[in-house]
Amino acid sequence: MRKFVVISAIIITLLILGMYTALQFKYNSLERSLKEHLLTVEGYSESDLVSIKAKFASMPKFPVYVRFTDDPDTEYIFTDRDASDWKQLDPKEPQRLKKVNH
């Protein structure tokens, strides 16, 4: 019985670590993708960005929050809609993406 409990605890720990690692990988991937989009497509520079942080939420599942140098107190929310098609979700002005996303 004790052996079963130890093996179960190890399996559960490995599953939790695996899920945590996969989630961190997803966050890092989204943050890199949005940063690349803002720099190459939208024309922002590194110095225009204060922070980019992906989080887990209910809708959308993985929003990415960005703070810009010219408005550091405001978090702009973006999503890639699982297709690398970045869109600003919140109605805050200014709209940070230059191209129109429908």
MOMO-V5979 format. One record per backbone hydrogen bond with DSSP energy under -0.5 kcal/mol. NH is the residue of the N-H (numbers start at 0). CO is the residue of the C=O. If there is no record, write none. Layout:
BEGIN
nh:NH co:CO
nh:NH co:CO
END
This chain:
BEGIN
nh:4 co:0
nh:5 co:1
nh:6 co:2
nh:7 co:3
nh:8 co:4
nh:9 co:5
nh:10 co:6
nh:11 co:7
nh:12 co:8
nh:13 co:9
nh:14 co:10
nh:15 co:11
nh:16 co:12
nh:17 co:13
nh:18 co:14
nh:19 co:15
nh:20 co:16
nh:21 co:17
nh:22 co:18
nh:23 co:19
nh:24 co:20
nh:25 co:21
nh:26 co:22
nh:27 co:23
nh:28 co:24
nh:29 co:25
nh:30 co:26
nh:31 co:27
nh:32 co:28
nh:33 co:29
nh:34 co:30
nh:35 co:31
nh:36 co:32
nh:37 co:33
nh:38 co:34
nh:39 co:35
nh:40 co:36
nh:41 co:36
nh:43 co:37
nh:47 co:44
nh:48 co:45
nh:49 co:66
nh:50 co:66
nh:52 co:64
nh:54 co:62
nh:56 co:60
nh:62 co:59
nh:63 co:77
nh:64 co:52
nh:65 co:75
nh:66 co:50
nh:67 co:70
nh:68 co:47
nh:70 co:67
nh:71 co:68
nh:73 co:70
nh:75 co:65
nh:75 co:73
nh:77 co:63
nh:78 co:86
nh:82 co:79
nh:84 co:79
nh:85 co:83
nh:86 co:78
nh:88 co:76
nh:88 co:86
nh:89 co:76
nh:97 co:95
nh:100 co:98
END
